[in-house]
């Protein structure tokens, strides 16, 4: 008894050179494969019973929406579905491609006005990145809505169930660098009113005195693609507040992990760039000129808003990463990082290209006039997220109870007020046709750069399972990809070992037992790569702790694990 014909046939036999791009070709190749299989079965006098192969039932879905339900267009704006249908508007809408795991624009290819209904179900789901934090739409009970578990008819959903929404992502790498630097200085992250209920986005605020209004305006220009408000107080102080961004949620959790001030972890510090340091310096730095010729000076930067541990960590970071001679001291009751004369010159050389002309008074004359920072914007993208339904009720009757829907090219789905919903009038596969699709699909994204000092040596990557027929979808994993080497086994080994308390961190040092693996993540990874015996020993302990192999106390079965010995001088 065999469940799948495809399981008996090599993938290349079924797909040929065309892959998944031509279903007709796949069908012909499958027919050839079946003919070969039939000959072998006949010669061996074998009886085969295939199950789950034939789908006889043909179905048509006629779910629809109320006139006022808002469809998300390709440019991110919204239009009422009733208007789109009545005017047969040739628009493009946002749609989700399950093959690529991407939100993309698709054409509307048909419009449906499917008569009247006696009632619509009105849904309200929490939606991040919005002032009111809500997504709303009215649907017929049989319309299919996308959930983390798959397509579900509207009538089968209940309050608390989660639906998939498209969450906006707007920030470029340069904008993240700006925000990280500003958070070390005068910037702040605050929750929205709904942040305790939902990951509804974090608001970034910048504020400066009247004399630094040009500096604030320049920073706002670097964030020109983000909606924001600008306010001026009676004393002339200026503030800019960005619209809440879901992208900043992790950053806020990291920054305000403690109640005693801002917390900068080693991972946070590793992401700093000369541009970030320049923003920090322009926000909170002071140039203490020591001679009349203005050729030498010391730099002081206030770190009072940071936690005591963060202050020590920051000093160590500046010393080890940028080789700057700095020390932490207290001046008039405030914690200050002080740069020596030589360190101040080296620091100004580092940040001068990013110091805005309005802030050049914080540079010695020989470092002025080097400003060359340019804005960097990226196209807004979307990431699917699961958010709960908070209300379902029968929508009060209106003068028109007409049902409306559209057909979308290719993907057969679209978004209503951010929620992913199914196409209308799609005929399900029927007859004796085989449906071809992948079992597992992964979405791979770069989330950060790996740096060895100032040099970029790789990427930190997040992989999300966007489709999985054999296990739960939407699982995530993160790992390092190093240029010239590929996926870093040592990096993943460090991550899991730290998570399971096998390797511990002390400041910038990674420590295993009595051994110091290295100062900084990259040095620790290099140590493990050069010392295969220690890496294998750590891997063995991880597997034992996770129950993947028997521990030393187990008497019964299990594979023998051999730890390779370090090569002797005679073997080299």
C-alpha positions as CSV (number, residue, x, y, z in Angstrom):
1,X,0.0,0.0,0.0
2,X,1.5,3.3,-1.1
3,X,0.4,6.8,-0.2
4,X,2.0,8.8,-3.0
5,X,3.1,8.1,-6.5
6,X,5.6,10.9,-6.3
7,X,7.3,9.1,-3.4
8,X,8.3,6.3,-5.8
9,X,9.6,8.6,-8.5
10,X,12.8,10.7,-8.3
11,X,12.2,14.5,-8.2
12,X,14.0,15.0,-11.5
13,X,11.7,12.5,-13.2
14,X,8.6,14.4,-12.1
15,X,9.8,18.0,-12.6
16,X,12.4,17.7,-15.4
17,X,14.4,20.9,-15.9
18,X,11.3,23.1,-15.5
19,X,10.8,22.7,-11.8
20,X,7.4,23.9,-10.6
21,X,6.9,26.4,-13.4
22,X,4.9,24.3,-15.8
23,X,2.3,22.0,-14.4
24,X,1.4,20.6,-17.9
25,X,5.0,19.4,-18.4
26,X,5.0,17.9,-14.9
27,X,1.9,15.9,-15.7
28,X,3.5,14.5,-18.9
29,X,6.7,13.6,-17.0
30,X,4.6,11.9,-14.3
31,X,2.8,9.9,-17.0
32,X,6.1,8.7,-18.3
33,X,7.2,7.8,-14.8
34,X,4.0,5.8,-14.3
35,X,4.5,3.9,-17.5
36,X,8.0,2.9,-16.4
37,X,6.6,1.9,-13.0
38,X,3.9,-0.2,-14.6
39,X,6.4,-2.2,-16.6
40,X,8.4,-3.0,-13.4
41,X,5.3,-3.9,-11.5
42,X,4.2,-6.2,-14.3
43,X,7.5,-8.0,-14.5
44,X,7.7,-8.6,-10.8
45,X,4.0,-9.6,-10.5
46,X,3.5,-7.0,-7.7
47,X,0.1,-5.6,-6.7
48,X,0.2,-1.9,-5.6
49,X,-2.6,-0.1,-3.9
50,X,-2.4,3.7,-4.1
51,X,-4.3,5.9,-1.6
52,X,-4.9,9.7,-1.3
53,X,-4.3,10.2,-5.0
54,X,-7.7,10.9,-6.7
55,X,-9.7,14.0,-5.9
56,X,-13.1,13.7,-7.5
57,X,-14.9,16.5,-5.7
58,X,-15.0,19.9,-7.4
59,X,-16.0,22.9,-5.2
60,X,-16.5,26.6,-5.8
61,X,-16.1,29.2,-3.0
62,X,-18.5,32.1,-3.0
63,X,-17.4,33.9,0.2
64,X,-17.7,37.7,0.0
65,X,-17.3,41.0,1.8
66,X,-19.5,44.0,2.7
67,X,-19.3,47.1,0.5
68,X,-17.1,49.1,3.0
69,X,-14.4,46.4,3.6
70,X,-11.1,48.0,2.6
71,X,-8.7,46.2,0.3
72,X,-5.0,47.0,0.6
73,X,-3.7,48.2,-2.8
74,X,-0.2,47.7,-4.1
75,X,1.0,51.1,-2.9
76,X,-0.2,50.4,0.7
77,X,-3.3,52.6,0.4
78,X,-6.8,51.2,0.8
79,X,-10.0,51.2,-1.2
80,X,-13.5,50.0,-0.5
81,X,-14.2,46.7,-2.2
82,X,-17.6,47.8,-3.3
83,X,-16.1,50.7,-5.2
84,X,-13.5,48.5,-6.8
85,X,-16.2,46.0,-8.0
86,X,-18.8,48.5,-9.1
87,X,-16.3,50.5,-11.1
88,X,-14.4,47.4,-12.2
89,X,-11.2,49.3,-11.2
90,X,-8.1,47.7,-12.9
91,X,-6.0,48.0,-9.8
92,X,-3.2,46.0,-8.3
93,X,-3.5,44.7,-4.8
94,X,-1.1,43.3,-2.2
95,X,-1.1,39.5,-2.3
96,X,0.8,36.8,-0.6
97,X,2.9,34.3,-2.6
98,X,3.1,31.1,-0.7
99,X,5.8,29.8,-3.0
100,X,8.3,32.6,-2.3
101,X,6.9,33.6,1.1
102,X,6.7,37.3,0.0
103,X,4.0,39.9,-0.1
104,X,3.8,41.2,-3.7
105,X,1.5,43.3,-6.0
106,X,-0.9,41.4,-8.2
107,X,-3.6,42.5,-10.7
108,X,-7.3,42.1,-10.1
109,X,-8.5,40.1,-13.0
110,X,-12.2,39.8,-12.2
111,X,-14.9,41.5,-10.2
112,X,-17.9,39.8,-8.5
113,X,-21.2,41.2,-7.2
114,X,-22.8,38.1,-5.8
115,X,-26.2,39.3,-4.8
116,X,-27.5,40.0,-1.3
117,X,-27.0,38.2,2.0
118,X,-29.1,38.3,5.2
119,X,-26.0,39.1,7.4
120,X,-22.3,39.8,7.6
121,X,-19.9,38.8,10.4
122,X,-17.9,41.9,11.6
123,X,-14.4,41.1,12.7
124,X,-12.0,43.1,14.7
125,X,-8.4,41.9,15.1
126,X,-5.4,43.6,16.8
127,X,-3.1,45.2,14.3
128,X,0.4,46.5,15.1
129,X,1.8,49.8,13.7
130,X,-1.6,51.6,13.8
131,X,-2.8,54.4,16.1
132,X,-6.0,52.5,17.0
133,X,-4.3,49.1,16.8
134,X,-7.2,47.5,14.9
135,X,-8.0,45.7,11.7
136,X,-11.7,45.5,10.8
137,X,-13.8,43.9,8.0
138,X,-17.2,42.4,7.4
139,X,-17.4,39.0,5.7
140,X,-20.0,36.3,4.9
141,X,-19.8,33.2,7.1
142,X,-18.3,31.1,4.4
143,X,-15.4,33.3,3.4
144,X,-12.0,31.8,4.0
145,X,-9.6,33.7,6.3
146,X,-5.9,32.8,6.7
147,X,-4.8,31.6,10.2
148,X,-1.4,30.1,11.3
149,X,-3.1,26.7,10.9
150,X,-4.4,27.3,7.4
151,X,-7.6,28.6,5.7
152,X,-10.6,28.7,8.0
153,X,-14.1,29.8,7.1
154,X,-15.3,33.0,8.9
155,X,-18.1,31.2,10.8
156,X,-15.6,28.8,12.4
157,X,-13.4,31.6,13.9
158,X,-13.9,32.7,17.5
159,X,-12.5,35.5,19.7
160,X,-8.9,34.7,20.6
161,X,-8.1,32.9,17.4
162,X,-5.2,34.4,15.5
163,X,-5.3,35.6,11.9
164,X,-2.4,36.5,9.6
165,X,-1.7,40.2,9.0
166,X,0.8,42.0,6.8
167,X,3.1,44.0,9.2
168,X,5.0,46.9,7.6
169,X,8.8,47.1,7.7
170,X,10.3,50.5,6.7
171,X,13.8,51.0,8.2
172,X,17.0,50.7,6.3
173,X,20.4,49.7,7.9
174,X,21.5,53.3,8.0
175,X,18.3,54.3,9.8
176,X,18.8,51.5,12.4
177,X,22.4,52.9,12.9
178,X,21.0,56.3,13.5
179,X,18.4,55.1,16.0
180,X,21.0,53.0,17.9
181,X,23.3,56.0,18.2
182,X,20.5,58.3,19.2
183,X,19.3,55.9,21.9
184,X,22.7,56.2,23.5
185,X,22.2,59.9,23.6
186,X,19.0,62.0,23.6
187,X,16.7,59.4,21.9
188,X,14.0,57.3,23.6
189,X,11.6,54.5,22.8
190,X,8.2,54.4,24.3
191,X,5.2,52.0,24.2
192,X,1.9,52.7,22.7
193,X,-1.3,52.3,24.8
194,X,-1.9,48.8,23.4
195,X,1.7,47.6,23.8
196,X,0.8,45.5,26.9
197,X,-1.9,43.6,24.9
198,X,-0.1,43.4,21.5
199,X,3.2,44.0,19.9
200,X,1.6,47.1,18.5
201,X,4.8,49.1,17.7
202,X,7.2,51.3,19.5
203,X,7.5,55.1,19.1
204,X,10.9,56.6,18.7
205,X,11.4,60.2,20.0
206,X,14.3,62.7,19.5
207,X,14.5,66.0,21.4
208,X,17.0,68.9,21.3
209,X,17.3,72.5,22.5
210,X,16.4,75.4,20.3
211,X,20.1,75.9,19.2
212,X,20.2,72.4,17.8
213,X,16.9,72.5,15.8
214,X,18.9,72.2,12.5
215,X,20.5,69.1,13.8
216,X,17.1,67.6,14.6
217,X,15.8,68.5,11.2
218,X,18.7,66.8,9.5
219,X,18.1,63.6,11.5
220,X,14.4,63.8,10.5
221,X,15.5,64.1,6.9
222,X,17.3,60.7,7.2
223,X,14.0,59.3,8.4
224,X,11.9,61.0,5.7
225,X,10.1,57.9,4.7
226,X,8.6,57.4,8.2
227,X,5.5,59.4,9.2
228,X,6.3,61.7,12.2
229,X,5.2,64.7,14.2
230,X,7.3,67.7,15.1
231,X,6.6,69.9,18.1
232,X,8.1,73.0,19.5
233,X,7.8,73.9,23.2
234,X,7.6,77.4,24.6
235,X,11.3,77.4,25.5
236,X,12.2,76.6,21.9
237,X,13.0,72.9,22.5
238,X,12.1,70.8,19.5
239,X,10.9,67.2,19.5
240,X,10.2,64.6,16.7
241,X,8.0,61.5,17.3
242,X,8.0,58.7,14.7
243,X,4.8,56.7,14.1
244,X,4.9,53.4,16.1
245,X,7.1,50.8,14.4
246,X,6.9,47.1,15.1
247,X,10.6,46.8,13.9
248,X,11.6,48.6,17.1
249,X,9.9,46.3,19.6
250,X,12.9,44.0,20.1
251,X,15.2,47.0,20.4
252,X,13.1,48.5,23.2
253,X,12.9,45.2,25.1
254,X,16.7,45.0,24.9
255,X,17.3,48.7,25.8
256,X,15.0,48.8,28.8
257,X,15.6,45.4,30.2
258,X,16.4,46.9,33.6
259,X,14.7,49.7,35.5
260,X,17.9,51.6,36.5
261,X,18.6,53.0,33.0
262,X,19.4,52.2,29.4
263,X,21.0,48.8,28.9
264,X,23.4,48.2,26.1
265,X,24.3,44.5,25.7
266,X,27.4,43.3,23.9
267,X,25.2,42.4,20.9
268,X,24.0,46.0,20.8
269,X,27.5,47.4,21.0
270,X,28.7,45.1,18.3
271,X,26.1,46.6,15.9
272,X,27.4,50.2,16.4
273,X,29.1,51.8,13.4
274,X,31.1,55.1,13.1
275,X,27.9,56.7,12.1
276,X,26.1,55.5,15.3
277,X,29.0,56.8,17.4
278,X,28.8,60.2,15.6
279,X,25.1,60.5,16.5
280,X,25.9,59.6,20.1
281,X,28.7,62.1,20.3
282,X,26.6,64.9,18.7
283,X,23.8,64.2,21.1
284,X,25.7,64.0,24.4
285,X,29.4,64.8,23.7
286,X,31.4,67.8,24.8
287,X,34.7,69.0,23.3
288,X,37.0,70.4,26.0
289,X,39.6,72.5,24.2
290,X,42.8,72.9,26.1
291,X,44.9,75.4,24.1
292,X,44.3,78.8,22.6
293,X,45.3,77.6,19.1
294,X,42.5,75.0,19.3
295,X,44.7,72.2,18.1
296,X,44.2,69.8,20.9
297,X,41.3,68.9,23.2
298,X,39.7,66.2,25.3
299,X,36.3,64.7,24.7
300,X,33.7,64.0,27.4
301,X,30.5,62.1,26.9
302,X,27.8,61.8,29.5
303,X,26.5,58.3,30.2
304,X,24.5,59.0,33.3
305,X,21.3,57.6,31.7
306,X,22.9,54.2,31.3
307,X,23.0,51.4,33.9
308,X,26.3,51.0,35.8
309,X,27.1,47.7,34.1
310,X,26.4,49.3,30.7
311,X,28.9,52.1,31.4
312,X,31.6,49.6,32.2
313,X,30.7,47.6,29.1
314,X,30.8,50.7,26.9
315,X,34.3,51.7,28.1
316,X,35.6,48.2,27.5
317,X,34.0,48.2,24.0
318,X,35.6,51.5,23.0
319,X,39.0,50.2,24.2
320,X,38.9,46.8,22.6
321,X,37.0,47.6,19.4
322,X,38.3,51.0,18.5
323,X,41.6,51.0,20.5
324,X,40.6,54.3,22.2
325,X,42.2,55.3,25.5
326,X,39.1,56.2,27.6
327,X,38.1,56.0,31.3
328,X,34.9,56.3,33.3
329,X,34.8,59.0,35.9
330,X,32.3,61.2,37.8
331,X,32.0,64.9,37.4
332,X,29.6,66.9,39.5
333,X,27.7,63.7,40.4
334,X,27.3,62.5,36.8
335,X,29.0,59.5,35.1
336,X,31.2,60.7,32.2
337,X,33.5,58.9,29.7
338,X,36.6,60.9,29.2
339,X,38.9,60.5,26.2
340,X,42.6,61.3,26.4
341,X,44.1,63.9,24.0
342,X,45.2,61.2,21.6
343,X,42.0,59.2,21.8
344,X,40.0,62.4,21.2
345,X,41.9,63.0,18.0
346,X,41.4,59.3,16.9
347,X,37.7,59.5,17.7
348,X,37.2,62.8,15.7
349,X,39.0,61.2,12.7
350,X,36.6,58.3,13.0
351,X,33.3,60.3,13.2
352,X,34.1,63.5,11.3
353,X,32.5,62.3,8.0
354,X,29.2,62.0,9.8
355,X,29.1,65.2,11.9
356,X,26.5,67.6,10.5
357,X,27.7,71.1,9.7
358,X,25.5,72.6,12.4
359,X,27.3,70.4,15.0
360,X,30.9,71.0,13.8
361,X,31.6,73.1,16.9
362,X,32.2,69.7,18.5
363,X,35.2,69.1,16.2
364,X,38.6,70.7,16.2
365,X,39.2,72.9,13.1
366,X,41.3,70.3,11.3
367,X,38.5,67.8,11.3
368,X,35.7,70.1,10.1
369,X,34.4,70.2,6.5
370,X,34.4,66.4,6.0
371,X,30.6,65.8,6.3
372,X,29.5,63.3,3.6
373,X,26.5,61.4,5.1
374,X,23.7,60.6,2.6
375,X,20.2,59.3,3.3
376,X,19.5,55.7,2.7
377,X,15.9,54.5,2.2
378,X,14.5,51.1,1.3
379,X,11.1,50.2,-0.2
380,X,8.5,49.3,2.4
381,X,8.2,45.5,2.8
382,X,5.8,43.3,4.7
383,X,6.2,40.4,7.1
384,X,3.3,38.1,8.0
385,X,2.5,38.0,11.7
386,X,-0.3,36.2,13.7
387,X,-2.5,38.5,15.8
388,X,-5.6,37.7,17.8
389,X,-9.3,38.4,17.0
390,X,-10.8,40.6,19.8
391,X,-14.4,40.9,18.6
392,X,-16.8,39.1,16.3
393,X,-20.5,40.1,16.0
394,X,-23.2,40.2,13.4
395,X,-22.8,43.5,11.5
396,X,-26.0,45.7,11.8
397,X,-28.0,45.6,8.6
398,X,-27.4,48.5,6.1
399,X,-29.4,49.7,3.2
400,X,-27.3,47.6,0.9
401,X,-26.5,44.0,1.9
402,X,-24.8,43.3,-1.4
403,X,-21.9,40.8,-1.4
404,X,-18.6,41.8,-3.2
405,X,-15.4,40.0,-4.1
406,X,-12.6,40.1,-6.5
407,X,-10.3,37.5,-8.2
408,X,-6.6,38.1,-7.9
409,X,-4.1,37.0,-10.5
410,X,-1.9,34.0,-9.6
411,X,-1.9,33.9,-5.8
412,X,-5.7,34.0,-5.4
413,X,-5.6,35.9,-2.2
414,X,-5.4,39.5,-1.0
415,X,-5.5,41.7,2.2
416,X,-8.5,43.4,3.7
417,X,-7.4,46.1,6.2
418,X,-4.1,44.0,6.6
419,X,-5.7,40.6,7.1
420,X,-4.9,37.9,4.6
421,X,-8.1,36.5,2.9
422,X,-8.9,34.1,0.1
423,X,-9.9,34.8,-3.4
424,X,-13.5,34.3,-4.6
425,X,-14.9,32.0,-7.3
426,X,-11.8,29.7,-7.5
427,X,-12.6,26.2,-8.5
428,X,-10.8,23.6,-6.3
429,X,-8.7,20.9,-8.0
430,X,-10.9,18.0,-9.1
431,X,-11.2,15.1,-11.5
432,X,-8.1,12.9,-11.5
433,X,-5.5,15.7,-11.6
434,X,-2.4,15.6,-9.4
435,X,-1.6,18.8,-7.5
436,X,2.1,19.7,-7.3
437,X,3.5,21.7,-4.5
438,X,6.4,21.7,-2.1
439,X,6.2,20.2,1.4
440,X,8.5,22.8,3.1
441,X,9.4,26.3,2.2
442,X,11.9,28.6,4.0
443,X,12.1,32.4,4.0
444,X,15.8,33.5,4.5
445,X,16.5,37.1,5.5
446,X,19.7,38.9,6.6
447,X,19.1,40.7,9.9
448,X,22.5,42.0,10.7
449,X,26.1,42.2,9.7
450,X,28.9,40.2,11.4
451,X,31.9,42.4,12.2
452,X,35.4,41.8,13.2
453,X,36.3,45.3,14.4
454,X,35.2,47.6,11.6
455,X,35.4,44.9,8.9
456,X,32.2,43.1,7.9
457,X,32.9,39.3,7.8
458,X,29.5,37.9,7.3
459,X,25.8,38.1,8.0
460,X,23.4,37.1,10.8
461,X,20.5,35.4,9.1
462,X,16.9,34.6,10.3
463,X,15.2,31.6,8.6
464,X,11.4,31.3,8.9
465,X,9.4,28.2,7.9
466,X,6.7,29.8,5.9
467,X,5.1,26.6,4.7
468,X,5.3,23.1,6.3
469,X,3.2,20.1,5.5
470,X,4.9,17.8,7.9
471,X,5.1,19.9,11.1
472,X,4.0,23.2,12.5
473,X,4.8,26.3,10.3
474,X,6.2,29.7,11.3
475,X,9.1,28.4,13.3
476,X,12.2,30.6,13.3
477,X,16.0,30.0,13.6
478,X,19.0,32.4,13.5
479,X,22.5,31.6,12.5
480,X,25.7,33.1,11.1
481,X,26.8,32.9,7.5
482,X,30.5,33.9,7.1
483,X,31.9,35.1,3.8
484,X,34.1,32.4,2.2
485,X,33.0,29.7,4.7
486,X,29.2,29.4,4.6
487,X,27.0,28.6,7.7
488,X,29.1,28.9,10.8
489,X,28.8,25.7,12.9
490,X,30.9,27.3,15.6
491,X,28.5,30.3,15.8
492,X,25.5,28.0,16.2
493,X,27.4,25.9,18.8
494,X,28.1,29.1,20.8
495,X,24.4,30.2,20.7
496,X,23.0,26.8,21.9
497,X,25.8,26.4,24.5
498,X,25.1,29.8,26.0
499,X,21.4,29.1,26.0
500,X,21.9,25.9,27.9
501,X,24.5,27.3,30.3
502,X,27.3,25.2,29.0
503,X,29.3,28.2,27.9
504,X,29.0,31.4,29.9
505,X,29.7,35.1,29.1
506,X,31.7,37.3,31.4
507,X,31.8,40.8,29.9
508,X,33.1,40.2,26.3
509,X,34.7,36.9,27.2
510,X,33.2,33.5,26.4
511,X,34.2,30.9,29.0
512,X,33.9,27.1,29.0
513,X,34.7,25.5,32.3
514,X,38.1,26.9,33.1
515,X,39.0,27.8,29.5
516,X,38.6,31.2,28.0
517,X,37.4,30.7,24.4
518,X,38.0,34.2,23.4
519,X,37.2,37.9,23.9
520,X,34.3,38.7,21.6
521,X,32.1,36.4,19.6
522,X,34.3,36.2,16.5
523,X,37.4,35.3,18.5
524,X,35.5,32.6,20.4
525,X,34.3,31.1,17.0
526,X,37.8,31.2,15.7
527,X,39.0,29.3,18.8
528,X,36.4,26.6,18.4
529,X,37.3,26.2,14.7
530,X,41.0,25.8,15.7
531,X,40.3,23.4,18.6
532,X,38.1,20.7,17.3
533,X,38.4,18.6,20.5
534,X,36.9,21.3,22.6
535,X,34.2,22.0,20.1
536,X,33.3,18.3,20.0
537,X,33.2,18.2,23.8
538,X,30.8,21.2,23.9
539,X,28.6,19.6,21.2
540,X,28.5,16.3,23.2
541,X,27.4,18.1,26.4
542,X,24.7,20.0,24.4
543,X,23.3,16.7,23.0
544,X,23.3,15.1,26.4
545,X,21.5,18.0,28.0
546,X,18.9,18.1,25.2
547,X,18.4,14.3,25.5
548,X,19.7,13.6,22.0
549,X,22.1,11.0,23.2
550,X,22.3,9.0,26.5
551,X,24.3,10.7,29.3
552,X,27.1,9.0,31.1
553,X,24.7,7.7,33.7
554,X,22.6,5.8,31.2
555,X,23.4,2.0,30.9
556,X,21.2,1.3,27.9
557,X,21.9,1.6,24.2
558,X,23.1,4.6,22.3
559,X,25.6,5.3,19.7
560,X,29.2,5.7,20.8
561,X,30.4,9.2,20.4
562,X,34.1,9.7,19.7
563,X,35.8,13.0,20.4
564,X,38.6,13.6,18.0
565,X,42.0,14.1,19.6
566,X,44.2,17.0,18.8
567,X,46.8,16.2,16.3
568,X,50.3,15.6,17.7
569,X,53.4,17.2,16.3
570,X,54.3,13.9,14.7
571,X,51.0,13.8,12.8
572,X,51.4,17.3,11.4
